[in-house]
């Protein structure tokens, strides 16, 4: 067996199940899960129609490179969304379809990491757990940058020692972040690109929450925006990861894309050819329909804004919790340790959240997720409001 498997920690939801084992929540209160970040809004009907209208294509082997029409649709979306000049992104060289960002982030790490060197994979802390697992199974050492409130829940990149950057092979960004919802500022993205050039590492920007934001007039910038403003038409050392899961409420479609540096994606395509992870043709055709439409995406944001407004009105009087820059998470500070809060909340109110310490790692005695919990506002508005009211009553009762 691969010895590196022994380095993997239990996934946060395994830890959560163990924490709640044996707890009997009140039977008269229906369960409300704010734990799993699975969108619950209705999927666009026209995507399902495009999928079912092309089921005969299941008889065709898909190519790893994907349909030209899908790569063209993605390219045009990137141009519209991130102000990339027309012609900079070549659909044949700068874009690859992937089966959701989870598998892509993992596989990309296996492609980029040089196992012969003593390399680091640098990530925010707390973080999406795939970053760590991918690094360990690629033979690299994870290096964690704490995301603290005093720095806007972003890493303090200026405090990272030069020797860390020198050993860095891959830098993971998540903007807006999971679980904090923090946005990496455009100026910071530009500084990180300069550091990548200086120390020769790759930036992997996980932007799967990029379409969940509050101000319709100011969509958050991404790594491609930074490249465009820098005149970096080759997107050197920069790769972005996007998905339809959160944007379009299509987690079961398993559809996304990577875009950026053509030389890196050439190697990634080779890896994926052997990995065997081509997207089915019906899924690709349904994805084209989703990327070409923004009406359902704007409607999706309206629903999330309503939930954030309602829930924050209820929770802010009793908890230290702020509206994030984006995503569908809240990251409140808890009045007691996060595991006790989670277990007692479940026991008394039948509401499930995730302890922040399960999403983070302790470094030098500091766990940035300690005494925080992650709440995913994915349930319908009425359920989110009821959950918030139960949490308010739980906190007030002490």
HUMONOR-V53266 format. One record per residue. N is the residue number from 1. OMEGA is omega as a letter, one per 30 degrees, with the letter a starting at -180 (* if undefined). Layout:
N;OMEGA / N;OMEGA
This chain:
1;l / 2;a / 3;a / 4;l / 5;l / 6;l / 7;a / 8;l / 9;l / 10;a / 11;a / 12;a / 13;l / 14;l / 15;a / 16;l / 17;l / 18;a / 19;a / 20;a / 21;l / 22;l / 23;l / 24;l / 25;a / 26;a / 27;a / 28;l / 29;a / 30;a / 31;l / 32;a / 33;l / 34;a / 35;a / 36;a / 37;l / 38;a / 39;a / 40;l / 41;a / 42;l / 43;l / 44;a / 45;a / 46;l / 47;l / 48;l / 49;l / 50;l / 51;a / 52;l / 53;a / 54;a / 55;l / 56;l / 57;l / 58;l / 59;a / 60;l / 61;l / 62;l / 63;l / 64;a / 65;l / 66;a / 67;l / 68;a / 69;l / 70;a / 71;l / 72;l / 73;l / 74;l / 75;a / 76;l / 77;l / 78;l / 79;a / 80;a / 81;a / 82;l / 83;l / 84;a / 85;l / 86;l / 87;l / 88;l / 89;l / 90;a / 91;a / 92;a / 93;a / 94;a / 95;l / 96;l / 97;l / 98;a / 99;a / 100;a / 101;a / 102;a / 103;a / 104;l / 105;l / 106;a / 107;l / 108;l / 109;l / 110;l / 111;a / 112;a / 113;l / 114;a / 115;a / 116;a / 117;l / 118;a / 119;l / 120;l / 121;a / 122;a / 123;l / 124;l / 125;g / 126;a / 127;l / 128;a / 129;l / 130;a / 131;a / 132;a / 133;l / 134;l / 135;a / 136;a / 137;l / 138;l / 139;l / 140;l / 141;l / 142;l / 143;a / 144;l / 145;a / 146;l / 147;a / 148;a / 149;a / 150;l / 151;l / 152;a / 153;l / 154;l / 155;l / 156;a / 157;l / 158;a / 159;a / 160;a / 161;a / 162;a / 163;l / 164;l / 165;a / 166;l / 167;a / 168;l / 169;a / 170;l / 171;l / 172;l / 173;l / 174;a / 175;f / 176;a / 177;l / 178;g / 179;a / 180;a / 181;a / 182;l / 183;l / 184;a / 185;a / 186;l / 187;l / 188;l / 189;l / 190;l / 191;a / 192;l / 193;l / 194;l / 195;l / 196;l / 197;a / 198;a / 199;l / 200;l / 201;a / 202;l / 203;l / 204;a / 205;l / 206;a / 207;a / 208;l / 209;a / 210;a / 211;l / 212;a / 213;a / 214;a / 215;a / 216;a / 217;a / 218;l / 219;a / 220;l / 221;l / 222;a / 223;l / 224;l / 225;l / 226;l / 227;a / 228;a / 229;l / 230;a / 231;a / 232;a / 233;l / 234;l / 235;a / 236;l / 237;a / 238;l / 239;l / 240;a / 241;a / 242;a / 243;l / 244;a / 245;a / 246;a / 247;a / 248;a / 249;a / 250;a / 251;a / 252;l / 253;a / 254;a / 255;l / 256;l / 257;l / 258;a / 259;l / 260;a / 261;a / 262;a / 263;l / 264;a / 265;l / 266;l / 267;l / 268;l / 269;l / 270;l / 271;a / 272;l / 273;l / 274;a / 275;l / 276;a / 277;l / 278;l / 279;a / 280;a / 281;l / 282;l / 283;l / 284;a / 285;l / 286;l / 287;l / 288;a / 289;a / 290;a / 291;a / 292;a / 293;l / 294;a / 295;a / 296;a / 297;l / 298;l / 299;l / 300;a / 301;l / 302;a / 303;l / 304;l / 305;l / 306;a / 307;l / 308;l / 309;a / 310;a / 311;l / 312;l / 313;a / 314;a / 315;a / 316;l / 317;a / 318;a / 319;l / 320;a / 321;a / 322;l / 323;l / 324;l / 325;a / 326;a / 327;l / 328;a / 329;l / 330;a / 331;a / 332;l / 333;a / 334;a / 335;l / 336;a / 337;a / 338;l / 339;l / 340;l / 341;a / 342;a / 343;a / 344;l / 345;l / 346;a / 347;a / 348;a / 349;l / 350;l / 351;a / 352;l / 353;a / 354;l / 355;a / 356;a / 357;l / 358;a / 359;a / 360;l / 361;l / 362;l / 363;a / 364;l / 365;a / 366;l / 367;a / 368;l / 369;a / 370;a / 371;l / 372;l / 373;l / 374;l / 375;l / 376;a / 377;a / 378;a / 379;l / 380;a / 381;a / 382;l / 383;l / 384;l / 385;l / 386;l / 387;l / 388;l / 389;l / 390;l / 391;l / 392;a / 393;l / 394;a / 395;a / 396;a / 397;l / 398;*
